[in-house]
Amino acid sequence: MVDVLFVNTDGSRVTAQAEPGSRLLEVAQDAGMPLEGTCEGQMACSTCHVIVSPDWFDKLEPASDDEEDMLDLAAGVTRTSRLSCQIELTDALSGIAIRIPGVSRDMQIG
């Protein structure tokens, strides 16, 4: 199992476990994290934006150009921002720390 630590906007911490191969978006939603994922992982929105701990960021596969374009639409983007729908969890990522952004943009509202 892959352990994932989520840090909410209020600083509370939630730990979740997932099977290798799971997408971070689904794991986060199952753990009750407030990630909308409007496009259901099709990379057509930025409502699953998360901030990866700097210690873990370079261990991820690099973001595609399409993901980078979608991150341009996300609120509160940082150097270690990613779309959670594009992160496939592996055994090597066990213990990864993910911060939920304090600002989000609901693509259905605008």
Phi and psi in radians as a Rosetta constraint file:
Dihedral C 1 N 2 CA 2 C 2 CIRCULARHARMONIC -1.835 0.35
Dihedral N 2 CA 2 C 2 N 3 CIRCULARHARMONIC 2.169 0.35
Dihedral C 2 N 3 CA 3 C 3 CIRCULARHARMONIC -1.531 0.35
Dihedral N 3 CA 3 C 3 N 4 CIRCULARHARMONIC 2.373 0.35
Dihedral C 3 N 4 CA 4 C 4 CIRCULARHARMONIC -2.270 0.35
Dihedral N 4 CA 4 C 4 N 5 CIRCULARHARMONIC 2.296 0.35
Dihedral C 4 N 5 CA 5 C 5 CIRCULARHARMONIC -1.842 0.35
Dihedral N 5 CA 5 C 5 N 6 CIRCULARHARMONIC 2.119 0.35
Dihedral C 5 N 6 CA 6 C 6 CIRCULARHARMONIC -1.833 0.35
Dihedral N 6 CA 6 C 6 N 7 CIRCULARHARMONIC 2.368 0.35
Dihedral C 6 N 7 CA 7 C 7 CIRCULARHARMONIC -1.996 0.35
Dihedral N 7 CA 7 C 7 N 8 CIRCULARHARMONIC 2.021 0.35
Dihedral C 7 N 8 CA 8 C 8 CIRCULARHARMONIC -1.293 0.35
Dihedral N 8 CA 8 C 8 N 9 CIRCULARHARMONIC 2.950 0.35
Dihedral C 8 N 9 CA 9 C 9 CIRCULARHARMONIC -1.081 0.35
Dihedral N 9 CA 9 C 9 N 10 CIRCULARHARMONIC -0.463 0.35
Dihedral C 9 N 10 CA 10 C 10 CIRCULARHARMONIC -1.541 0.35
Dihedral N 10 CA 10 C 10 N 11 CIRCULARHARMONIC 0.069 0.35
Dihedral C 10 N 11 CA 11 C 11 CIRCULARHARMONIC 1.573 0.35
Dihedral N 11 CA 11 C 11 N 12 CIRCULARHARMONIC -0.151 0.35
Dihedral C 11 N 12 CA 12 C 12 CIRCULARHARMONIC -1.176 0.35
Dihedral N 12 CA 12 C 12 N 13 CIRCULARHARMONIC 2.661 0.35
Dihedral C 12 N 13 CA 13 C 13 CIRCULARHARMONIC -2.069 0.35
Dihedral N 13 CA 13 C 13 N 14 CIRCULARHARMONIC 2.420 0.35
Dihedral C 13 N 14 CA 14 C 14 CIRCULARHARMONIC -2.281 0.35
Dihedral N 14 CA 14 C 14 N 15 CIRCULARHARMONIC 2.253 0.35
Dihedral C 14 N 15 CA 15 C 15 CIRCULARHARMONIC -1.824 0.35
Dihedral N 15 CA 15 C 15 N 16 CIRCULARHARMONIC 2.389 0.35
Dihedral C 15 N 16 CA 16 C 16 CIRCULARHARMONIC -2.287 0.35
Dihedral N 16 CA 16 C 16 N 17 CIRCULARHARMONIC 2.767 0.35
Dihedral C 16 N 17 CA 17 C 17 CIRCULARHARMONIC -2.139 0.35
Dihedral N 17 CA 17 C 17 N 18 CIRCULARHARMONIC 2.548 0.35
Dihedral C 17 N 18 CA 18 C 18 CIRCULARHARMONIC -2.514 0.35
Dihedral N 18 CA 18 C 18 N 19 CIRCULARHARMONIC 2.742 0.35
Dihedral C 18 N 19 CA 19 C 19 CIRCULARHARMONIC -1.278 0.35
Dihedral N 19 CA 19 C 19 N 20 CIRCULARHARMONIC 2.497 0.35
Dihedral C 19 N 20 CA 20 C 20 CIRCULARHARMONIC -0.962 0.35
Dihedral N 20 CA 20 C 20 N 21 CIRCULARHARMONIC 2.456 0.35
Dihedral C 20 N 21 CA 21 C 21 CIRCULARHARMONIC 1.695 0.35
Dihedral N 21 CA 21 C 21 N 22 CIRCULARHARMONIC -0.218 0.35
Dihedral C 21 N 22 CA 22 C 22 CIRCULARHARMONIC -1.235 0.35
Dihedral N 22 CA 22 C 22 N 23 CIRCULARHARMONIC 2.622 0.35
Dihedral C 22 N 23 CA 23 C 23 CIRCULARHARMONIC -1.525 0.35
Dihedral N 23 CA 23 C 23 N 24 CIRCULARHARMONIC 2.417 0.35
Dihedral C 23 N 24 CA 24 C 24 CIRCULARHARMONIC -1.018 0.35
Dihedral N 24 CA 24 C 24 N 25 CIRCULARHARMONIC -0.621 0.35
Dihedral C 24 N 25 CA 25 C 25 CIRCULARHARMONIC -0.996 0.35
Dihedral N 25 CA 25 C 25 N 26 CIRCULARHARMONIC -0.871 0.35
Dihedral C 25 N 26 CA 26 C 26 CIRCULARHARMONIC -1.148 0.35
Dihedral N 26 CA 26 C 26 N 27 CIRCULARHARMONIC -0.669 0.35
Dihedral C 26 N 27 CA 27 C 27 CIRCULARHARMONIC -1.107 0.35
Dihedral N 27 CA 27 C 27 N 28 CIRCULARHARMONIC -0.766 0.35
Dihedral C 27 N 28 CA 28 C 28 CIRCULARHARMONIC -1.097 0.35
Dihedral N 28 CA 28 C 28 N 29 CIRCULARHARMONIC -0.801 0.35
Dihedral C 28 N 29 CA 29 C 29 CIRCULARHARMONIC -1.114 0.35
Dihedral N 29 CA 29 C 29 N 30 CIRCULARHARMONIC -0.716 0.35
Dihedral C 29 N 30 CA 30 C 30 CIRCULARHARMONIC -1.107 0.35
Dihedral N 30 CA 30 C 30 N 31 CIRCULARHARMONIC -0.488 0.35
Dihedral C 30 N 31 CA 31 C 31 CIRCULARHARMONIC -1.520 0.35
Dihedral N 31 CA 31 C 31 N 32 CIRCULARHARMONIC 0.031 0.35
Dihedral C 31 N 32 CA 32 C 32 CIRCULARHARMONIC 1.496 0.35
Dihedral N 32 CA 32 C 32 N 33 CIRCULARHARMONIC 0.263 0.35
Dihedral C 32 N 33 CA 33 C 33 CIRCULARHARMONIC -1.296 0.35
Dihedral N 33 CA 33 C 33 N 34 CIRCULARHARMONIC 2.530 0.35
Dihedral C 33 N 34 CA 34 C 34 CIRCULARHARMONIC -1.425 0.35
Dihedral N 34 CA 34 C 34 N 35 CIRCULARHARMONIC 1.070 0.35
Dihedral C 34 N 35 CA 35 C 35 CIRCULARHARMONIC -1.891 0.35
Dihedral N 35 CA 35 C 35 N 36 CIRCULARHARMONIC 2.089 0.35
Dihedral C 35 N 36 CA 36 C 36 CIRCULARHARMONIC -1.235 0.35
Dihedral N 36 CA 36 C 36 N 37 CIRCULARHARMONIC -0.898 0.35
Dihedral C 36 N 37 CA 37 C 37 CIRCULARHARMONIC 1.055 0.35
Dihedral N 37 CA 37 C 37 N 38 CIRCULARHARMONIC 0.842 0.35
Dihedral C 37 N 38 CA 38 C 38 CIRCULARHARMONIC -0.896 0.35
Dihedral N 38 CA 38 C 38 N 39 CIRCULARHARMONIC -0.710 0.35
Dihedral C 38 N 39 CA 39 C 39 CIRCULARHARMONIC -1.538 0.35
Dihedral N 39 CA 39 C 39 N 40 CIRCULARHARMONIC 0.085 0.35
Dihedral C 39 N 40 CA 40 C 40 CIRCULARHARMONIC 1.007 0.35
Dihedral N 40 CA 40 C 40 N 41 CIRCULARHARMONIC 0.692 0.35
Dihedral C 40 N 41 CA 41 C 41 CIRCULARHARMONIC 1.469 0.35
Dihedral N 41 CA 41 C 41 N 42 CIRCULARHARMONIC 0.248 0.35
Dihedral C 41 N 42 CA 42 C 42 CIRCULARHARMONIC -1.577 0.35
Dihedral N 42 CA 42 C 42 N 43 CIRCULARHARMONIC 0.092 0.35
Dihedral C 42 N 43 CA 43 C 43 CIRCULARHARMONIC 0.988 0.35
Dihedral N 43 CA 43 C 43 N 44 CIRCULARHARMONIC 0.758 0.35
Dihedral C 43 N 44 CA 44 C 44 CIRCULARHARMONIC -2.003 0.35
Dihedral N 44 CA 44 C 44 N 45 CIRCULARHARMONIC 0.153 0.35
Dihedral C 44 N 45 CA 45 C 45 CIRCULARHARMONIC -2.646 0.35
Dihedral N 45 CA 45 C 45 N 46 CIRCULARHARMONIC -3.086 0.35
Dihedral C 45 N 46 CA 46 C 46 CIRCULARHARMONIC -2.246 0.35
Dihedral N 46 CA 46 C 46 N 47 CIRCULARHARMONIC 0.438 0.35
Dihedral C 46 N 47 CA 47 C 47 CIRCULARHARMONIC -1.411 0.35
Dihedral N 47 CA 47 C 47 N 48 CIRCULARHARMONIC 0.068 0.35
Dihedral C 47 N 48 CA 48 C 48 CIRCULARHARMONIC -1.999 0.35
Dihedral N 48 CA 48 C 48 N 49 CIRCULARHARMONIC 0.368 0.35
Dihedral C 48 N 49 CA 49 C 49 CIRCULARHARMONIC -1.048 0.35
Dihedral N 49 CA 49 C 49 N 50 CIRCULARHARMONIC 2.287 0.35
Dihedral C 49 N 50 CA 50 C 50 CIRCULARHARMONIC -2.324 0.35
Dihedral N 50 CA 50 C 50 N 51 CIRCULARHARMONIC 2.882 0.35
Dihedral C 50 N 51 CA 51 C 51 CIRCULARHARMONIC -2.000 0.35
Dihedral N 51 CA 51 C 51 N 52 CIRCULARHARMONIC 2.059 0.35
Dihedral C 51 N 52 CA 52 C 52 CIRCULARHARMONIC -1.488 0.35
Dihedral N 52 CA 52 C 52 N 53 CIRCULARHARMONIC 2.406 0.35
Dihedral C 52 N 53 CA 53 C 53 CIRCULARHARMONIC -0.957 0.35
Dihedral N 53 CA 53 C 53 N 54 CIRCULARHARMONIC 2.378 0.35
Dihedral C 53 N 54 CA 54 C 54 CIRCULARHARMONIC -0.956 0.35
Dihedral N 54 CA 54 C 54 N 55 CIRCULARHARMONIC -0.537 0.35
Dihedral C 54 N 55 CA 55 C 55 CIRCULARHARMONIC -1.127 0.35
Dihedral N 55 CA 55 C 55 N 56 CIRCULARHARMONIC -0.405 0.35
Dihedral C 55 N 56 CA 56 C 56 CIRCULARHARMONIC -1.878 0.35
Dihedral N 56 CA 56 C 56 N 57 CIRCULARHARMONIC -0.344 0.35
Dihedral C 56 N 57 CA 57 C 57 CIRCULARHARMONIC -0.952 0.35
Dihedral N 57 CA 57 C 57 N 58 CIRCULARHARMONIC -0.807 0.35
Dihedral C 57 N 58 CA 58 C 58 CIRCULARHARMONIC -1.295 0.35
Dihedral N 58 CA 58 C 58 N 59 CIRCULARHARMONIC -0.146 0.35
Dihedral C 58 N 59 CA 59 C 59 CIRCULARHARMONIC -1.500 0.35
Dihedral N 59 CA 59 C 59 N 60 CIRCULARHARMONIC -0.176 0.35
Dihedral C 59 N 60 CA 60 C 60 CIRCULARHARMONIC -1.455 0.35
Dihedral N 60 CA 60 C 60 N 61 CIRCULARHARMONIC 2.710 0.35
Dihedral C 60 N 61 CA 61 C 61 CIRCULARHARMONIC -1.067 0.35
Dihedral N 61 CA 61 C 61 N 62 CIRCULARHARMONIC 2.486 0.35
Dihedral C 61 N 62 CA 62 C 62 CIRCULARHARMONIC -1.070 0.35
Dihedral N 62 CA 62 C 62 N 63 CIRCULARHARMONIC 2.608 0.35
Dihedral C 62 N 63 CA 63 C 63 CIRCULARHARMONIC -1.195 0.35
Dihedral N 63 CA 63 C 63 N 64 CIRCULARHARMONIC 2.495 0.35
Dihedral C 63 N 64 CA 64 C 64 CIRCULARHARMONIC -1.309 0.35
Dihedral N 64 CA 64 C 64 N 65 CIRCULARHARMONIC 2.909 0.35
Dihedral C 64 N 65 CA 65 C 65 CIRCULARHARMONIC -1.058 0.35
Dihedral N 65 CA 65 C 65 N 66 CIRCULARHARMONIC -0.669 0.35
Dihedral C 65 N 66 CA 66 C 66 CIRCULARHARMONIC -1.109 0.35
Dihedral N 66 CA 66 C 66 N 67 CIRCULARHARMONIC -0.711 0.35
Dihedral C 66 N 67 CA 67 C 67 CIRCULARHARMONIC -1.139 0.35
Dihedral N 67 CA 67 C 67 N 68 CIRCULARHARMONIC -0.751 0.35
Dihedral C 67 N 68 CA 68 C 68 CIRCULARHARMONIC -1.022 0.35
Dihedral N 68 CA 68 C 68 N 69 CIRCULARHARMONIC -0.709 0.35
Dihedral C 68 N 69 CA 69 C 69 CIRCULARHARMONIC -1.086 0.35
Dihedral N 69 CA 69 C 69 N 70 CIRCULARHARMONIC -0.721 0.35
Dihedral C 69 N 70 CA 70 C 70 CIRCULARHARMONIC -1.210 0.35
Dihedral N 70 CA 70 C 70 N 71 CIRCULARHARMONIC -0.605 0.35
Dihedral C 70 N 71 CA 71 C 71 CIRCULARHARMONIC -1.124 0.35
Dihedral N 71 CA 71 C 71 N 72 CIRCULARHARMONIC -0.459 0.35
Dihedral C 71 N 72 CA 72 C 72 CIRCULARHARMONIC -1.062 0.35
Dihedral N 72 CA 72 C 72 N 73 CIRCULARHARMONIC -0.386 0.35
Dihedral C 72 N 73 CA 73 C 73 CIRCULARHARMONIC -1.607 0.35
Dihedral N 73 CA 73 C 73 N 74 CIRCULARHARMONIC -0.187 0.35
Dihedral C 73 N 74 CA 74 C 74 CIRCULARHARMONIC -1.387 0.35
Dihedral N 74 CA 74 C 74 N 75 CIRCULARHARMONIC 2.588 0.35
Dihedral C 74 N 75 CA 75 C 75 CIRCULARHARMONIC -1.494 0.35
Dihedral N 75 CA 75 C 75 N 76 CIRCULARHARMONIC 2.481 0.35
Dihedral C 75 N 76 CA 76 C 76 CIRCULARHARMONIC 1.218 0.35
Dihedral N 76 CA 76 C 76 N 77 CIRCULARHARMONIC 0.560 0.35
Dihedral C 76 N 77 CA 77 C 77 CIRCULARHARMONIC -1.180 0.35
Dihedral N 77 CA 77 C 77 N 78 CIRCULARHARMONIC 2.471 0.35
Dihedral C 77 N 78 CA 78 C 78 CIRCULARHARMONIC -2.164 0.35
Dihedral N 78 CA 78 C 78 N 79 CIRCULARHARMONIC 3.121 0.35
Dihedral C 78 N 79 CA 79 C 79 CIRCULARHARMONIC -1.078 0.35
Dihedral N 79 CA 79 C 79 N 80 CIRCULARHARMONIC -0.492 0.35
Dihedral C 79 N 80 CA 80 C 80 CIRCULARHARMONIC -1.860 0.35
Dihedral N 80 CA 80 C 80 N 81 CIRCULARHARMONIC 0.426 0.35
Dihedral C 80 N 81 CA 81 C 81 CIRCULARHARMONIC -1.312 0.35
Dihedral N 81 CA 81 C 81 N 82 CIRCULARHARMONIC 2.518 0.35
Dihedral C 81 N 82 CA 82 C 82 CIRCULARHARMONIC -2.567 0.35
Dihedral N 82 CA 82 C 82 N 83 CIRCULARHARMONIC 2.854 0.35
Dihedral C 82 N 83 CA 83 C 83 CIRCULARHARMONIC -1.580 0.35
Dihedral N 83 CA 83 C 83 N 84 CIRCULARHARMONIC 2.155 0.35
Dihedral C 83 N 84 CA 84 C 84 CIRCULARHARMONIC -1.134 0.35
Dihedral N 84 CA 84 C 84 N 85 CIRCULARHARMONIC -0.399 0.35
Dihedral C 84 N 85 CA 85 C 85 CIRCULARHARMONIC -1.222 0.35
Dihedral N 85 CA 85 C 85 N 86 CIRCULARHARMONIC -0.247 0.35
Dihedral C 85 N 86 CA 86 C 86 CIRCULARHARMONIC -1.794 0.35
Dihedral N 86 CA 86 C 86 N 87 CIRCULARHARMONIC 0.062 0.35
Dihedral C 86 N 87 CA 87 C 87 CIRCULARHARMONIC -1.816 0.35
Dihedral N 87 CA 87 C 87 N 88 CIRCULARHARMONIC 1.971 0.35
Dihedral C 87 N 88 CA 88 C 88 CIRCULARHARMONIC -1.653 0.35
Dihedral N 88 CA 88 C 88 N 89 CIRCULARHARMONIC 2.164 0.35
Dihedral C 88 N 89 CA 89 C 89 CIRCULARHARMONIC -1.354 0.35
Dihedral N 89 CA 89 C 89 N 90 CIRCULARHARMONIC 2.396 0.35
Dihedral C 89 N 90 CA 90 C 90 CIRCULARHARMONIC -2.235 0.35
Dihedral N 90 CA 90 C 90 N 91 CIRCULARHARMONIC 2.906 0.35
Dihedral C 90 N 91 CA 91 C 91 CIRCULARHARMONIC -0.982 0.35
Dihedral N 91 CA 91 C 91 N 92 CIRCULARHARMONIC -0.603 0.35
Dihedral C 91 N 92 CA 92 C 92 CIRCULARHARMONIC -1.152 0.35
Dihedral N 92 CA 92 C 92 N 93 CIRCULARHARMONIC -0.306 0.35
Dihedral C 92 N 93 CA 93 C 93 CIRCULARHARMONIC -1.700 0.35
Dihedral N 93 CA 93 C 93 N 94 CIRCULARHARMONIC 0.117 0.35
Dihedral C 93 N 94 CA 94 C 94 CIRCULARHARMONIC -1.064 0.35
Dihedral N 94 CA 94 C 94 N 95 CIRCULARHARMONIC 2.192 0.35
Dihedral C 94 N 95 CA 95 C 95 CIRCULARHARMONIC 1.774 0.35
Dihedral N 95 CA 95 C 95 N 96 CIRCULARHARMONIC -0.034 0.35
Dihedral C 95 N 96 CA 96 C 96 CIRCULARHARMONIC -0.955 0.35
Dihedral N 96 CA 96 C 96 N 97 CIRCULARHARMONIC 2.447 0.35
Dihedral C 96 N 97 CA 97 C 97 CIRCULARHARMONIC -1.930 0.35
Dihedral N 97 CA 97 C 97 N 98 CIRCULARHARMONIC 2.255 0.35
Dihedral C 97 N 98 CA 98 C 98 CIRCULARHARMONIC -2.211 0.35
Dihedral N 98 CA 98 C 98 N 99 CIRCULARHARMONIC 2.260 0.35
Dihedral C 98 N 99 CA 99 C 99 CIRCULARHARMONIC -1.798 0.35
Dihedral N 99 CA 99 C 99 N 100 CIRCULARHARMONIC 2.351 0.35
Dihedral C 99 N 100 CA 100 C 100 CIRCULARHARMONIC -1.444 0.35
Dihedral N 100 CA 100 C 100 N 101 CIRCULARHARMONIC 2.209 0.35
Dihedral C 100 N 101 CA 101 C 101 CIRCULARHARMONIC -1.078 0.35
Dihedral N 101 CA 101 C 101 N 102 CIRCULARHARMONIC 2.591 0.35
Dihedral C 101 N 102 CA 102 C 102 CIRCULARHARMONIC -1.325 0.35
Dihedral N 102 CA 102 C 102 N 103 CIRCULARHARMONIC -0.238 0.35
Dihedral C 102 N 103 CA 103 C 103 CIRCULARHARMONIC -2.224 0.35
Dihedral N 103 CA 103 C 103 N 104 CIRCULARHARMONIC 2.441 0.35
Dihedral C 103 N 104 CA 104 C 104 CIRCULARHARMONIC -2.416 0.35
Dihedral N 104 CA 104 C 104 N 105 CIRCULARHARMONIC 2.856 0.35
Dihedral C 104 N 105 CA 105 C 105 CIRCULARHARMONIC -2.192 0.35
Dihedral N 105 CA 105 C 105 N 106 CIRCULARHARMONIC 2.098 0.35
Dihedral C 105 N 106 CA 106 C 106 CIRCULARHARMONIC -1.501 0.35
Dihedral N 106 CA 106 C 106 N 107 CIRCULARHARMONIC 1.899 0.35
Dihedral C 106 N 107 CA 107 C 107 CIRCULARHARMONIC -1.145 0.35
Dihedral N 107 CA 107 C 107 N 108 CIRCULARHARMONIC -0.351 0.35
Dihedral C 107 N 108 CA 108 C 108 CIRCULARHARMONIC -1.346 0.35
Dihedral N 108 CA 108 C 108 N 109 CIRCULARHARMONIC -0.447 0.35
Dihedral C 108 N 109 CA 109 C 109 CIRCULARHARMONIC -1.623 0.35
Dihedral N 109 CA 109 C 109 N 110 CIRCULARHARMONIC -0.673 0.35
